[in-house]
Amino acid sequence: MIPFLDLKKINEQHHDLITQAIDKVVNSGWYILGESVNEFEEKFATYCGTKYCVGVANGLDALTLIIKAYGIGKGDEVLVPSNTYIASILAISANGATPILVEPDLNTYNIDPLNIEKHITDRTKAIMVVHLYGQSGDMKPINEIAKKYNLKVIEDCAQAHGAIYEEKRVGNLGDAAAFSFYPGKNLGALGDAGAITTNDEELYINLKAYRNYGSHKKYENIYKGVNSRLDEMQAAILSVKLDFLDDENNHRRKIAKYYLENINNDKVVLPKIEVDSQHVWHVFVIRTDNRDKLQKYLLDNEIRTIIHYPIPPHKQEAYVEWNHLSYEISEKIHKEILSIPVSPVMTMDEAKKVVEVINKYE
């Protein structure tokens, strides 16, 4: 059986270094907001090309805290892709603001800049760009629109660690960016973890307080903050794995390139790459008219797949007030997409089998 993602095998590559990093934390006697968090924050900021990084508990908190720290709340609107994972939208709702769904580009699956401007009102405060599946959104026109209307640009980079747009990494393409280090991400921890990157010094200072009960100094609380801190153990593990991220992304690109060049079946639609974007292939998403049939066919041939994602946000029970709405492009995507295996430990023989099986699909 070809697994969709073999996390054990991915982490086994770094077993000795991870164990050493964990031992160092254990023996330090300091387990919250210590040396390991500081080291990772500096290292990850440098990697992304930003001045600052703030480690938090998870990717959802990263998004939520950015919106909170910018003072976006009740009566405000934030534009967000209609086909994103629910976390992007939950972060907006959690602050009392209103998510405004914007249809994506059917070719790239990212928010379509041509659809953005018509949704802007005098209540709009920000555009959330989700770099979905590992490819950067088209940031140049988006940033131009944001500048025109004085809007913040918030990047959701949960699936795009290391992706590049016009020679700059995601995380350094807007006002602030949120990362998830959930174990299955391109840069994955061994538990929940997240971070925020920014060049905004005031935001950085405020976020460091917001993540820690609204406090810069123990027992003195200047904001109504939360407890959302990247812990020392995960920070140490992430520092180890960050050194290998580019190599692992390059292996993902090798697998994806083979798929793009060799999958040849008129029932299958392959993903498109923007010419100015360096994709990191968090997932390799194909589309087909009868997705369930193809998924069963692949499983029968010992290939595991996943659907990212089967239900669009506006059809979720959590947002029942949207259930009557129609977002045709998003609905088409959610009905047809299927993610096939791609990972830093996938072999070319496995990739060849995937191609052979798909090409025989009728």
Salt bridges, closest charged atoms under 4 A:
ASP16 OD1 - HIS15 ND1 3.25
GLU35 OE2 - LYS24 NZ 3.85
GLU41 OE2 - ARG211 NH1 2.75
GLU77 OE2 - ARG123 NE 3.02
GLU117 OE2 - LYS148 NZ 2.67
ASP122 OD1 - ARG123 NH1 3.64
GLU155 OE1 - HIS131 NE2 2.83
GLU220 OE2 - LYS217 NZ 3.74
ASP243 OD1 - LYS43 NZ 2.91
ASP246 OD2 - ARG169 NH2 3.31
GLU248 OE2 - HIS14 NE2 2.88
GLU261 OE2 - LYS257 NZ 2.69
ASP292 OD1 - ARG291 NE 3.40
ASP300 OD2 - LYS296 NZ 2.95
GLU302 OE1 - LYS353 NZ 3.88
GLU331 OE2 - HIS314 NE2 2.73
GLU336 OE1 - ARG287 NE 2.97
GLU336 OE2 - LYS332 NZ 2.81
